[in-house]
Amino acid sequence: MSIAGKSLPIVDLSIPLPTVRKDGSDLALAEIQSITILRDAATLSVIAGPFQSATVTFTDASPATGDDLYSYFATDTGGVQGETSAPVSITITGEKPKAPPAASLMKAVAKREPAEDAVPKYAAQQAKKPQESRHDSHGGR
């Protein structure tokens, strides 16, 4: 992704799906409901199965500048959340992205539409006035 000629960093993650349960029993790909990817312990993305490959790839297209820790956990089809993986640390260097523009306070005023048969007040007053004749103040010159 690029903005105004600047190249923004991305982070590509390669996640090997678990093949065993904590007790040592086998875990088939078909038994994995989802993978939850964490960045700095907060949920970044949830990738739903079914999975066809033993490795899932994910691209973080908006990493923050500085140090980030990425980890993941799998949830099986029974809804049981697995252990969180060991974190992987990555450092993004460069200029910190600018914050997005703030929104201004929008104003709204409710108005009634005039009835179609209504005559504007000024026009109605002008129609009632008799036409005045114009006289030259300099004696008709």
Chimera marker file (.cmm) of the C-alpha trace (Angstrom):
<marker_set name="trace">
<marker id="1" x="0.000" y="0.000" z="0.000" r="1" g="1" b="0" radius="0.5"/>
<marker id="2" x="1.273" y="3.508" z="-0.637" r="1" g="1" b="0" radius="0.5"/>
<marker id="3" x="0.141" y="6.986" z="0.223" r="1" g="1" b="0" radius="0.5"/>
<marker id="4" x="1.435" y="10.146" z="-1.445" r="1" g="1" b="0" radius="0.5"/>
<marker id="5" x="4.661" y="8.535" z="-2.606" r="1" g="1" b="0" radius="0.5"/>
<marker id="6" x="5.454" y="6.922" z="0.764" r="1" g="1" b="0" radius="0.5"/>
<marker id="7" x="5.844" y="3.199" z="1.162" r="1" g="1" b="0" radius="0.5"/>
<marker id="8" x="4.080" y="1.895" z="4.245" r="1" g="1" b="0" radius="0.5"/>
<marker id="9" x="5.375" y="-1.233" z="5.978" r="1" g="1" b="0" radius="0.5"/>
<marker id="10" x="3.484" y="-4.504" z="6.016" r="1" g="1" b="0" radius="0.5"/>
<marker id="11" x="4.036" y="-7.604" z="8.142" r="1" g="1" b="0" radius="0.5"/>
<marker id="12" x="3.580" y="-11.046" z="6.590" r="1" g="1" b="0" radius="0.5"/>
<marker id="13" x="2.864" y="-13.803" z="9.104" r="1" g="1" b="0" radius="0.5"/>
<marker id="14" x="3.191" y="-17.525" z="8.432" r="1" g="1" b="0" radius="0.5"/>
<marker id="15" x="1.258" y="-19.558" z="11.004" r="1" g="1" b="0" radius="0.5"/>
<marker id="16" x="1.755" y="-23.317" z="11.269" r="1" g="1" b="0" radius="0.5"/>
<marker id="17" x="-1.539" y="-24.808" z="12.433" r="1" g="1" b="0" radius="0.5"/>
<marker id="18" x="-1.360" y="-27.100" z="15.457" r="1" g="1" b="0" radius="0.5"/>
<marker id="19" x="-1.450" y="-30.839" z="14.761" r="1" g="1" b="0" radius="0.5"/>
<marker id="20" x="-1.717" y="-32.053" z="18.350" r="1" g="1" b="0" radius="0.5"/>
<marker id="21" x="-3.738" y="-31.165" z="21.402" r="1" g="1" b="0" radius="0.5"/>
<marker id="22" x="-2.191" y="-30.207" z="24.733" r="1" g="1" b="0" radius="0.5"/>
<marker id="23" x="-2.685" y="-33.805" z="25.970" r="1" g="1" b="0" radius="0.5"/>
<marker id="24" x="-0.707" y="-35.127" z="22.978" r="1" g="1" b="0" radius="0.5"/>
<marker id="25" x="-3.678" y="-36.486" z="21.010" r="1" g="1" b="0" radius="0.5"/>
<marker id="26" x="-3.934" y="-35.760" z="17.304" r="1" g="1" b="0" radius="0.5"/>
<marker id="27" x="-5.690" y="-32.634" z="16.007" r="1" g="1" b="0" radius="0.5"/>
<marker id="28" x="-6.891" y="-32.802" z="12.406" r="1" g="1" b="0" radius="0.5"/>
<marker id="29" x="-7.198" y="-29.667" z="10.249" r="1" g="1" b="0" radius="0.5"/>
<marker id="30" x="-10.940" y="-30.351" z="10.022" r="1" g="1" b="0" radius="0.5"/>
<marker id="31" x="-11.149" y="-29.966" z="13.819" r="1" g="1" b="0" radius="0.5"/>
<marker id="32" x="-9.837" y="-26.360" z="13.750" r="1" g="1" b="0" radius="0.5"/>
<marker id="33" x="-12.681" y="-23.855" z="13.619" r="1" g="1" b="0" radius="0.5"/>
<marker id="34" x="-10.598" y="-20.667" z="13.570" r="1" g="1" b="0" radius="0.5"/>
<marker id="35" x="-7.271" y="-18.992" z="14.178" r="1" g="1" b="0" radius="0.5"/>
<marker id="36" x="-7.187" y="-15.760" z="16.176" r="1" g="1" b="0" radius="0.5"/>
<marker id="37" x="-4.208" y="-13.506" z="15.445" r="1" g="1" b="0" radius="0.5"/>
<marker id="38" x="-3.084" y="-11.160" z="18.195" r="1" g="1" b="0" radius="0.5"/>
<marker id="39" x="-0.970" y="-8.029" z="17.975" r="1" g="1" b="0" radius="0.5"/>
<marker id="40" x="0.287" y="-6.808" z="21.335" r="1" g="1" b="0" radius="0.5"/>
<marker id="41" x="-2.183" y="-9.198" z="23.049" r="1" g="1" b="0" radius="0.5"/>
<marker id="42" x="-5.212" y="-7.611" z="21.313" r="1" g="1" b="0" radius="0.5"/>
<marker id="43" x="-7.215" y="-9.418" z="18.622" r="1" g="1" b="0" radius="0.5"/>
<marker id="44" x="-6.031" y="-8.314" z="15.199" r="1" g="1" b="0" radius="0.5"/>
<marker id="45" x="-7.954" y="-10.801" z="13.056" r="1" g="1" b="0" radius="0.5"/>
<marker id="46" x="-9.911" y="-14.051" z="13.211" r="1" g="1" b="0" radius="0.5"/>
<marker id="47" x="-9.513" y="-16.427" z="10.280" r="1" g="1" b="0" radius="0.5"/>
<marker id="48" x="-12.295" y="-18.977" z="10.004" r="1" g="1" b="0" radius="0.5"/>
<marker id="49" x="-11.816" y="-22.527" z="8.760" r="1" g="1" b="0" radius="0.5"/>
<marker id="50" x="-12.126" y="-24.970" z="7.231" r="1" g="1" b="0" radius="0.5"/>
<marker id="51" x="-8.399" y="-25.033" z="6.511" r="1" g="1" b="0" radius="0.5"/>
<marker id="52" x="-6.964" y="-26.859" z="3.510" r="1" g="1" b="0" radius="0.5"/>
<marker id="53" x="-3.315" y="-26.314" z="4.372" r="1" g="1" b="0" radius="0.5"/>
<marker id="54" x="-1.244" y="-26.843" z="7.514" r="1" g="1" b="0" radius="0.5"/>
<marker id="55" x="0.023" y="-23.245" z="7.247" r="1" g="1" b="0" radius="0.5"/>
<marker id="56" x="-2.030" y="-20.071" z="7.251" r="1" g="1" b="0" radius="0.5"/>
<marker id="57" x="-0.617" y="-16.794" z="5.966" r="1" g="1" b="0" radius="0.5"/>
<marker id="58" x="-1.800" y="-13.367" z="7.044" r="1" g="1" b="0" radius="0.5"/>
<marker id="59" x="-0.677" y="-9.852" z="6.082" r="1" g="1" b="0" radius="0.5"/>
<marker id="60" x="-0.920" y="-7.019" z="8.592" r="1" g="1" b="0" radius="0.5"/>
<marker id="61" x="-1.231" y="-4.064" z="6.221" r="1" g="1" b="0" radius="0.5"/>
<marker id="62" x="-1.337" y="-1.445" z="8.983" r="1" g="1" b="0" radius="0.5"/>
<marker id="63" x="1.288" y="-2.180" z="11.621" r="1" g="1" b="0" radius="0.5"/>
<marker id="64" x="2.108" y="0.583" z="14.058" r="1" g="1" b="0" radius="0.5"/>
<marker id="65" x="5.577" y="2.121" z="14.150" r="1" g="1" b="0" radius="0.5"/>
<marker id="66" x="7.619" y="0.666" z="16.994" r="1" g="1" b="0" radius="0.5"/>
<marker id="67" x="7.788" y="-2.772" z="18.565" r="1" g="1" b="0" radius="0.5"/>
<marker id="68" x="4.925" y="-5.211" z="18.133" r="1" g="1" b="0" radius="0.5"/>
<marker id="69" x="4.393" y="-8.719" z="19.460" r="1" g="1" b="0" radius="0.5"/>
<marker id="70" x="2.412" y="-11.129" z="17.284" r="1" g="1" b="0" radius="0.5"/>
<marker id="71" x="0.936" y="-14.398" z="18.517" r="1" g="1" b="0" radius="0.5"/>
<marker id="72" x="-2.066" y="-16.610" z="17.758" r="1" g="1" b="0" radius="0.5"/>
<marker id="73" x="-4.308" y="-19.299" z="19.154" r="1" g="1" b="0" radius="0.5"/>
<marker id="74" x="-6.521" y="-21.919" z="17.540" r="1" g="1" b="0" radius="0.5"/>
<marker id="75" x="-10.107" y="-22.697" z="18.504" r="1" g="1" b="0" radius="0.5"/>
<marker id="76" x="-11.408" y="-26.174" z="17.777" r="1" g="1" b="0" radius="0.5"/>
<marker id="77" x="-14.827" y="-27.048" z="16.368" r="1" g="1" b="0" radius="0.5"/>
<marker id="78" x="-16.036" y="-27.740" z="19.920" r="1" g="1" b="0" radius="0.5"/>
<marker id="79" x="-15.331" y="-24.086" z="20.825" r="1" g="1" b="0" radius="0.5"/>
<marker id="80" x="-12.300" y="-24.921" z="22.969" r="1" g="1" b="0" radius="0.5"/>
<marker id="81" x="-9.621" y="-22.228" z="22.764" r="1" g="1" b="0" radius="0.5"/>
<marker id="82" x="-6.078" y="-23.514" z="22.563" r="1" g="1" b="0" radius="0.5"/>
<marker id="83" x="-2.950" y="-22.120" z="24.117" r="1" g="1" b="0" radius="0.5"/>
<marker id="84" x="-1.578" y="-18.834" z="22.820" r="1" g="1" b="0" radius="0.5"/>
<marker id="85" x="1.610" y="-19.293" z="20.821" r="1" g="1" b="0" radius="0.5"/>
<marker id="86" x="4.912" y="-17.812" z="21.883" r="1" g="1" b="0" radius="0.5"/>
<marker id="87" x="5.041" y="-14.207" z="20.645" r="1" g="1" b="0" radius="0.5"/>
<marker id="88" x="7.144" y="-13.108" z="17.702" r="1" g="1" b="0" radius="0.5"/>
<marker id="89" x="8.626" y="-9.619" z="18.037" r="1" g="1" b="0" radius="0.5"/>
<marker id="90" x="8.961" y="-7.258" z="15.118" r="1" g="1" b="0" radius="0.5"/>
<marker id="91" x="10.128" y="-3.656" z="14.985" r="1" g="1" b="0" radius="0.5"/>
<marker id="92" x="8.724" y="-1.207" z="12.469" r="1" g="1" b="0" radius="0.5"/>
<marker id="93" x="10.991" y="1.784" z="11.967" r="1" g="1" b="0" radius="0.5"/>
<marker id="94" x="10.300" y="5.019" z="10.215" r="1" g="1" b="0" radius="0.5"/>
<marker id="95" x="8.050" y="7.987" z="10.526" r="1" g="1" b="0" radius="0.5"/>
<marker id="96" x="4.993" y="7.400" z="12.652" r="1" g="1" b="0" radius="0.5"/>
<marker id="97" x="1.863" y="7.615" z="10.465" r="1" g="1" b="0" radius="0.5"/>
<marker id="98" x="-0.231" y="10.727" z="10.960" r="1" g="1" b="0" radius="0.5"/>
<marker id="99" x="-3.525" y="10.351" z="12.766" r="1" g="1" b="0" radius="0.5"/>
<marker id="100" x="-6.627" y="10.433" z="10.575" r="1" g="1" b="0" radius="0.5"/>
<marker id="101" x="-8.466" y="13.754" z="10.228" r="1" g="1" b="0" radius="0.5"/>
<marker id="102" x="-10.936" y="14.520" z="12.972" r="1" g="1" b="0" radius="0.5"/>
<marker id="103" x="-14.582" y="15.124" z="12.183" r="1" g="1" b="0" radius="0.5"/>
<marker id="104" x="-16.085" y="18.541" z="12.795" r="1" g="1" b="0" radius="0.5"/>
<marker id="105" x="-19.419" y="18.965" z="14.499" r="1" g="1" b="0" radius="0.5"/>
<marker id="106" x="-22.115" y="18.805" z="11.863" r="1" g="1" b="0" radius="0.5"/>
<marker id="107" x="-25.109" y="21.114" z="12.235" r="1" g="1" b="0" radius="0.5"/>
<marker id="108" x="-28.617" y="20.426" z="11.048" r="1" g="1" b="0" radius="0.5"/>
<marker id="109" x="-31.721" y="22.602" z="11.062" r="1" g="1" b="0" radius="0.5"/>
<marker id="110" x="-35.175" y="21.191" z="10.466" r="1" g="1" b="0" radius="0.5"/>
<marker id="111" x="-37.384" y="23.385" z="8.301" r="1" g="1" b="0" radius="0.5"/>
<marker id="112" x="-40.887" y="23.027" z="7.018" r="1" g="1" b="0" radius="0.5"/>
<marker id="113" x="-41.422" y="23.176" z="3.307" r="1" g="1" b="0" radius="0.5"/>
<marker id="114" x="-44.013" y="25.851" z="2.388" r="1" g="1" b="0" radius="0.5"/>
<marker id="115" x="-47.249" y="24.488" z="1.035" r="1" g="1" b="0" radius="0.5"/>
<marker id="116" x="-47.291" y="24.485" z="-2.752" r="1" g="1" b="0" radius="0.5"/>
<marker id="117" x="-50.298" y="26.839" z="-2.854" r="1" g="1" b="0" radius="0.5"/>
<marker id="118" x="-48.769" y="29.297" z="-0.353" r="1" g="1" b="0" radius="0.5"/>
<marker id="119" x="-47.740" y="32.691" z="-1.701" r="1" g="1" b="0" radius="0.5"/>
<marker id="120" x="-44.529" y="34.126" z="-0.296" r="1" g="1" b="0" radius="0.5"/>
<marker id="121" x="-45.280" y="36.842" z="2.292" r="1" g="1" b="0" radius="0.5"/>
<marker id="122" x="-43.418" y="39.632" z="0.452" r="1" g="1" b="0" radius="0.5"/>
<marker id="123" x="-45.119" y="38.876" z="-2.851" r="1" g="1" b="0" radius="0.5"/>
<marker id="124" x="-48.536" y="38.828" z="-1.176" r="1" g="1" b="0" radius="0.5"/>
<marker id="125" x="-47.908" y="42.239" z="0.445" r="1" g="1" b="0" radius="0.5"/>
<marker id="126" x="-46.746" y="43.759" z="-2.859" r="1" g="1" b="0" radius="0.5"/>
<marker id="127" x="-49.844" y="42.498" z="-4.642" r="1" g="1" b="0" radius="0.5"/>
<marker id="128" x="-52.101" y="44.303" z="-2.139" r="1" g="1" b="0" radius="0.5"/>
<marker id="129" x="-50.357" y="47.711" z="-2.480" r="1" g="1" b="0" radius="0.5"/>
<marker id="130" x="-51.711" y="50.111" z="-5.127" r="1" g="1" b="0" radius="0.5"/>
<marker id="131" x="-49.149" y="51.016" z="-7.749" r="1" g="1" b="0" radius="0.5"/>
<marker id="132" x="-47.638" y="54.386" z="-6.925" r="1" g="1" b="0" radius="0.5"/>
<marker id="133" x="-46.878" y="56.776" z="-9.718" r="1" g="1" b="0" radius="0.5"/>
<marker id="134" x="-43.327" y="58.082" z="-9.890" r="1" g="1" b="0" radius="0.5"/>
<marker id="135" x="-42.898" y="61.861" z="-9.788" r="1" g="1" b="0" radius="0.5"/>
<marker id="136" x="-39.708" y="63.605" z="-10.560" r="1" g="1" b="0" radius="0.5"/>
<marker id="137" x="-38.626" y="65.703" z="-7.569" r="1" g="1" b="0" radius="0.5"/>
<marker id="138" x="-37.123" y="68.370" z="-9.852" r="1" g="1" b="0" radius="0.5"/>
<marker id="139" x="-40.353" y="69.469" z="-11.428" r="1" g="1" b="0" radius="0.5"/>
<marker id="140" x="-40.479" y="67.017" z="-14.310" r="1" g="1" b="0" radius="0.5"/>
<marker id="141" x="-37.091" y="67.733" z="-15.819" r="1" g="1" b="0" radius="0.5"/>
<link id1="1" id2="2" r="1" g="1" b="0" radius="0.2"/>
<link id1="2" id2="3" r="1" g="1" b="0" radius="0.2"/>
<link id1="3" id2="4" r="1" g="1" b="0" radius="0.2"/>
<link id1="4" id2="5" r="1" g="1" b="0" radius="0.2"/>
<link id1="5" id2="6" r="1" g="1" b="0" radius="0.2"/>
<link id1="6" id2="7" r="1" g="1" b="0" radius="0.2"/>
<link id1="7" id2="8" r="1" g="1" b="0" radius="0.2"/>
<link id1="8" id2="9" r="1" g="1" b="0" radius="0.2"/>
<link id1="9" id2="10" r="1" g="1" b="0" radius="0.2"/>
<link id1="10" id2="11" r="1" g="1" b="0" radius="0.2"/>
<link id1="11" id2="12" r="1" g="1" b="0" radius="0.2"/>
<link id1="12" id2="13" r="1" g="1" b="0" radius="0.2"/>
<link id1="13" id2="14" r="1" g="1" b="0" radius="0.2"/>
<link id1="14" id2="15" r="1" g="1" b="0" radius="0.2"/>
<link id1="15" id2="16" r="1" g="1" b="0" radius="0.2"/>
<link id1="16" id2="17" r="1" g="1" b="0" radius="0.2"/>
<link id1="17" id2="18" r="1" g="1" b="0" radius="0.2"/>
<link id1="18" id2="19" r="1" g="1" b="0" radius="0.2"/>
<link id1="19" id2="20" r="1" g="1" b="0" radius="0.2"/>
<link id1="20" id2="21" r="1" g="1" b="0" radius="0.2"/>
<link id1="21" id2="22" r="1" g="1" b="0" radius="0.2"/>
<link id1="22" id2="23" r="1" g="1" b="0" radius="0.2"/>
<link id1="23" id2="24" r="1" g="1" b="0" radius="0.2"/>
<link id1="24" id2="25" r="1" g="1" b="0" radius="0.2"/>
<link id1="25" id2="26" r="1" g="1" b="0" radius="0.2"/>
<link id1="26" id2="27" r="1" g="1" b="0" radius="0.2"/>
<link id1="27" id2="28" r="1" g="1" b="0" radius="0.2"/>
<link id1="28" id2="29" r="1" g="1" b="0" radius="0.2"/>
<link id1="29" id2="30" r="1" g="1" b="0" radius="0.2"/>
<link id1="30" id2="31" r="1" g="1" b="0" radius="0.2"/>
<link id1="31" id2="32" r="1" g="1" b="0" radius="0.2"/>
<link id1="32" id2="33" r="1" g="1" b="0" radius="0.2"/>
<link id1="33" id2="34" r="1" g="1" b="0" radius="0.2"/>
<link id1="34" id2="35" r="1" g="1" b="0" radius="0.2"/>
<link id1="35" id2="36" r="1" g="1" b="0" radius="0.2"/>
<link id1="36" id2="37" r="1" g="1" b="0" radius="0.2"/>
<link id1="37" id2="38" r="1" g="1" b="0" radius="0.2"/>
<link id1="38" id2="39" r="1" g="1" b="0" radius="0.2"/>
<link id1="39" id2="40" r="1" g="1" b="0" radius="0.2"/>
<link id1="40" id2="41" r="1" g="1" b="0" radius="0.2"/>
<link id1="41" id2="42" r="1" g="1" b="0" radius="0.2"/>
<link id1="42" id2="43" r="1" g="1" b="0" radius="0.2"/>
<link id1="43" id2="44" r="1" g="1" b="0" radius="0.2"/>
<link id1="44" id2="45" r="1" g="1" b="0" radius="0.2"/>
<link id1="45" id2="46" r="1" g="1" b="0" radius="0.2"/>
<link id1="46" id2="47" r="1" g="1" b="0" radius="0.2"/>
<link id1="47" id2="48" r="1" g="1" b="0" radius="0.2"/>
<link id1="48" id2="49" r="1" g="1" b="0" radius="0.2"/>
<link id1="49" id2="50" r="1" g="1" b="0" radius="0.2"/>
<link id1="50" id2="51" r="1" g="1" b="0" radius="0.2"/>
<link id1="51" id2="52" r="1" g="1" b="0" radius="0.2"/>
<link id1="52" id2="53" r="1" g="1" b="0" radius="0.2"/>
<link id1="53" id2="54" r="1" g="1" b="0" radius="0.2"/>
<link id1="54" id2="55" r="1" g="1" b="0" radius="0.2"/>
<link id1="55" id2="56" r="1" g="1" b="0" radius="0.2"/>
<link id1="56" id2="57" r="1" g="1" b="0" radius="0.2"/>
<link id1="57" id2="58" r="1" g="1" b="0" radius="0.2"/>
<link id1="58" id2="59" r="1" g="1" b="0" radius="0.2"/>
<link id1="59" id2="60" r="1" g="1" b="0" radius="0.2"/>
<link id1="60" id2="61" r="1" g="1" b="0" radius="0.2"/>
<link id1="61" id2="62" r="1" g="1" b="0" radius="0.2"/>
<link id1="62" id2="63" r="1" g="1" b="0" radius="0.2"/>
<link id1="63" id2="64" r="1" g="1" b="0" radius="0.2"/>
<link id1="64" id2="65" r="1" g="1" b="0" radius="0.2"/>
<link id1="65" id2="66" r="1" g="1" b="0" radius="0.2"/>
<link id1="66" id2="67" r="1" g="1" b="0" radius="0.2"/>
<link id1="67" id2="68" r="1" g="1" b="0" radius="0.2"/>
<link id1="68" id2="69" r="1" g="1" b="0" radius="0.2"/>
<link id1="69" id2="70" r="1" g="1" b="0" radius="0.2"/>
<link id1="70" id2="71" r="1" g="1" b="0" radius="0.2"/>
<link id1="71" id2="72" r="1" g="1" b="0" radius="0.2"/>
<link id1="72" id2="73" r="1" g="1" b="0" radius="0.2"/>
<link id1="73" id2="74" r="1" g="1" b="0" radius="0.2"/>
<link id1="74" id2="75" r="1" g="1" b="0" radius="0.2"/>
<link id1="75" id2="76" r="1" g="1" b="0" radius="0.2"/>
<link id1="76" id2="77" r="1" g="1" b="0" radius="0.2"/>
<link id1="77" id2="78" r="1" g="1" b="0" radius="0.2"/>
<link id1="78" id2="79" r="1" g="1" b="0" radius="0.2"/>
<link id1="79" id2="80" r="1" g="1" b="0" radius="0.2"/>
<link id1="80" id2="81" r="1" g="1" b="0" radius="0.2"/>
<link id1="81" id2="82" r="1" g="1" b="0" radius="0.2"/>
<link id1="82" id2="83" r="1" g="1" b="0" radius="0.2"/>
<link id1="83" id2="84" r="1" g="1" b="0" radius="0.2"/>
<link id1="84" id2="85" r="1" g="1" b="0" radius="0.2"/>
<link id1="85" id2="86" r="1" g="1" b="0" radius="0.2"/>
<link id1="86" id2="87" r="1" g="1" b="0" radius="0.2"/>
<link id1="87" id2="88" r="1" g="1" b="0" radius="0.2"/>
<link id1="88" id2="89" r="1" g="1" b="0" radius="0.2"/>
<link id1="89" id2="90" r="1" g="1" b="0" radius="0.2"/>
<link id1="90" id2="91" r="1" g="1" b="0" radius="0.2"/>
<link id1="91" id2="92" r="1" g="1" b="0" radius="0.2"/>
<link id1="92" id2="93" r="1" g="1" b="0" radius="0.2"/>
<link id1="93" id2="94" r="1" g="1" b="0" radius="0.2"/>
<link id1="94" id2="95" r="1" g="1" b="0" radius="0.2"/>
<link id1="95" id2="96" r="1" g="1" b="0" radius="0.2"/>
<link id1="96" id2="97" r="1" g="1" b="0" radius="0.2"/>
<link id1="97" id2="98" r="1" g="1" b="0" radius="0.2"/>
<link id1="98" id2="99" r="1" g="1" b="0" radius="0.2"/>
<link id1="99" id2="100" r="1" g="1" b="0" radius="0.2"/>
<link id1="100" id2="101" r="1" g="1" b="0" radius="0.2"/>
<link id1="101" id2="102" r="1" g="1" b="0" radius="0.2"/>
<link id1="102" id2="103" r="1" g="1" b="0" radius="0.2"/>
<link id1="103" id2="104" r="1" g="1" b="0" radius="0.2"/>
<link id1="104" id2="105" r="1" g="1" b="0" radius="0.2"/>
<link id1="105" id2="106" r="1" g="1" b="0" radius="0.2"/>
<link id1="106" id2="107" r="1" g="1" b="0" radius="0.2"/>
<link id1="107" id2="108" r="1" g="1" b="0" radius="0.2"/>
<link id1="108" id2="109" r="1" g="1" b="0" radius="0.2"/>
<link id1="109" id2="110" r="1" g="1" b="0" radius="0.2"/>
<link id1="110" id2="111" r="1" g="1" b="0" radius="0.2"/>
<link id1="111" id2="112" r="1" g="1" b="0" radius="0.2"/>
<link id1="112" id2="113" r="1" g="1" b="0" radius="0.2"/>
<link id1="113" id2="114" r="1" g="1" b="0" radius="0.2"/>
<link id1="114" id2="115" r="1" g="1" b="0" radius="0.2"/>
<link id1="115" id2="116" r="1" g="1" b="0" radius="0.2"/>
<link id1="116" id2="117" r="1" g="1" b="0" radius="0.2"/>
<link id1="117" id2="118" r="1" g="1" b="0" radius="0.2"/>
<link id1="118" id2="119" r="1" g="1" b="0" radius="0.2"/>
<link id1="119" id2="120" r="1" g="1" b="0" radius="0.2"/>
<link id1="120" id2="121" r="1" g="1" b="0" radius="0.2"/>
<link id1="121" id2="122" r="1" g="1" b="0" radius="0.2"/>
<link id1="122" id2="123" r="1" g="1" b="0" radius="0.2"/>
<link id1="123" id2="124" r="1" g="1" b="0" radius="0.2"/>
<link id1="124" id2="125" r="1" g="1" b="0" radius="0.2"/>
<link id1="125" id2="126" r="1" g="1" b="0" radius="0.2"/>
<link id1="126" id2="127" r="1" g="1" b="0" radius="0.2"/>
<link id1="127" id2="128" r="1" g="1" b="0" radius="0.2"/>
<link id1="128" id2="129" r="1" g="1" b="0" radius="0.2"/>
<link id1="129" id2="130" r="1" g="1" b="0" radius="0.2"/>
<link id1="130" id2="131" r="1" g="1" b="0" radius="0.2"/>
<link id1="131" id2="132" r="1" g="1" b="0" radius="0.2"/>
<link id1="132" id2="133" r="1" g="1" b="0" radius="0.2"/>
<link id1="133" id2="134" r="1" g="1" b="0" radius="0.2"/>
<link id1="134" id2="135" r="1" g="1" b="0" radius="0.2"/>
<link id1="135" id2="136" r="1" g="1" b="0" radius="0.2"/>
<link id1="136" id2="137" r="1" g="1" b="0" radius="0.2"/>
<link id1="137" id2="138" r="1" g="1" b="0" radius="0.2"/>
<link id1="138" id2="139" r="1" g="1" b="0" radius="0.2"/>
<link id1="139" id2="140" r="1" g="1" b="0" radius="0.2"/>
<link id1="140" id2="141" r="1" g="1" b="0" radius="0.2"/>
</marker_set>
